[in-house]
């Protein structure tokens, strides 16, 4: 999943503060924000099994693609 930081072999972090889509219509419709019910401004850490599940849901059309794009990925 492009644009996410892998901190160790079992997890990755999605930080809304570093997302290039922050405070946009894309942000308001972000599947990660919806699934994780985070507080505004908090980073979301999911393990790789959850990331794989999101990928499968996206590939089968059951969830929209994760739109996070890290600032460093520009």
C-alpha positions as CSV (number, residue, x, y, z in Angstrom):
1,X,0.0,0.0,0.0
2,X,1.8,3.1,-1.3
3,X,2.5,6.0,1.0
4,X,2.5,4.3,4.3
5,X,5.3,3.9,6.8
6,X,6.2,0.4,7.8
7,X,7.7,0.6,11.4
8,X,8.4,-3.0,11.9
9,X,7.6,-6.2,10.1
10,X,4.1,-6.5,11.7
11,X,2.7,-3.0,11.5
12,X,2.5,0.2,9.6
13,X,1.4,3.8,10.5
14,X,-1.0,6.0,8.6
15,X,-0.7,9.5,10.0
16,X,-3.3,11.9,8.8
17,X,-1.0,14.9,9.6
18,X,1.4,13.7,6.8
19,X,-1.3,12.8,4.3
20,X,-1.4,15.0,1.1
21,X,-5.2,14.6,1.0
22,X,-5.7,16.0,4.6
23,X,-8.6,18.4,4.9
24,X,-10.0,17.6,1.5
25,X,-13.1,15.9,0.2
26,X,-10.9,12.8,-0.1
27,X,-10.1,12.9,3.6
28,X,-13.7,13.1,4.5
29,X,-14.4,9.8,2.6
30,X,-11.2,7.9,3.7
31,X,-11.9,4.3,4.4
32,X,-9.1,4.2,7.1
33,X,-10.7,7.1,9.0
34,X,-14.1,5.3,8.8
35,X,-12.8,1.9,9.8
36,X,-10.5,3.0,12.6
37,X,-12.8,5.7,14.1
38,X,-9.7,7.8,15.1
39,X,-9.8,11.1,16.9
40,X,-9.0,14.0,14.6
41,X,-5.2,14.4,14.3
42,X,-4.3,11.0,15.6
43,X,-2.2,8.6,13.6
44,X,-3.7,5.2,12.8
45,X,-1.5,2.1,13.3
46,X,-2.7,-1.1,11.7
47,X,-1.0,-4.4,11.5
48,X,0.0,-6.0,8.2
49,X,-2.9,-8.5,8.5
50,X,-5.3,-5.6,8.6
51,X,-3.5,-3.9,5.7
52,X,-3.8,-7.1,3.7
53,X,-7.6,-7.3,4.5
54,X,-8.1,-3.7,3.4
55,X,-6.2,-4.6,0.1
56,X,-8.5,-7.6,-0.5
57,X,-11.6,-5.5,0.3
58,X,-10.4,-2.9,-2.2
59,X,-9.4,-5.5,-4.9
60,X,-12.9,-7.1,-4.7
61,X,-14.7,-3.8,-4.8
62,X,-16.1,-4.1,-1.3
63,X,-14.2,-1.0,-0.1
64,X,-12.9,2.1,-1.8
65,X,-9.1,2.3,-2.2
66,X,-7.0,3.8,0.6
67,X,-6.2,7.3,-0.5
68,X,-3.5,8.1,1.9
69,X,-0.4,9.6,0.3
70,X,2.4,10.6,2.6
71,X,4.1,13.9,2.3
72,X,7.4,12.2,1.5
73,X,5.7,10.4,-1.4
74,X,5.0,13.5,-3.4
